[in-house]
Amino acid sequence: MNILVTGSRGQLGSELQELSTGCGYHRFFFYDLPELDITLSEKVDALCRDLEIEVIVNCAAYTGVDEAETDSTMAFRVNRDGAAVLAACAKERHALLIHISTDYVFDGTSSTPYCESDSPAPLGVYGISKWEGEESIRHIAPSYIIIRTSWLYSLYGVNFVKTMLRLGSERSELSVVADQIGTPTWAADLAAALVSIIDRYDKDALYSATFHYSNEGVASWYDFAKAIMELAALPCQVLPVGSADYPQVAPRPQYSVMSKSAIKKEWGITIPYWRDSLALMLRRLAGEGGVTSNS
């Protein structure tokens, strides 16, 4: 199938590019700014027509959680309006739209893993814009798969793992929030899951669903940081602090663990444990000269 990947230079888009080299049975086309602005419908439509696109994977997003509070116009333009443009294009072409969303559509007040049927209640502009993007897709695209993920990191771009590695090599001590609970997700694992879904998708049938995907297990940001230091053999001590001790512009969900039962059952996907994936990512990064790892 002919597959358009938007946001191709982000974490997930970059992992899909790397993975696509082994997927000769599909033709991937990778686009990002400035070559393609997903909010410009005429350009999106023309590109999809010229490339005869059958699947759109939307990895493009405005992801600045704090920045969105003061830059709401751009956040909604990309996360809501851009999603609507891609949905309309997918409808016109009878294509499947796979859209990446976020755990931030929930308010974090649950004490059990969120299911796809749980009612969203986003706390800030970023979460609201992503939720409205989801709703735009549901109202426009006949065939779509929305996948919510959390705490994404990868070999590419700026992310929590790379930040901790840099700070851990510069400092002897770090304070990290311990009362926000969720699950880290290696973008390479999510990319593999997306390709597996595309491989099994029946392009002649209409399909619409929302799924959750993160790595398995549960952690706080403190747990995540501790594991990074341990696996990378960095002597930096990590100290737990509360959210109140680390004020941020935008509110964060205190609990954003998501149930992955639906995506595992529907698509037969095996999901790795978060710490195992972290160790593998760090080994790959070490192989590129990025960090010394003892795992």
Secondary structure, 3 states (H helix, E strand, C coil): CEEEEECCCCHHHHHHHHHHCCCCCCEEEEECCCCCCCCCHHHHHHHHHHCCCCEEEECCCCCCCCHHHCCHHHHHHHHHHHHHHHHHHHHHHCCEEEEEEEHHHCCCCCCCCECCCCCCCCCCHHHHHHHHHHHHHHHHCCCEEEEEECCEECCCCCCHHHHHHHHHHHCCEEEEECCCEECCEEHHHHHHHHHHHHHHCCCCCCCEEEEECCCECCEEHHHHHHHHHHHCCCCCEEEEECHHHCCCCCCCCCECCECCHHHHHHHCCCCCEHHHHHHHHHHHHHHCCCCCCCC
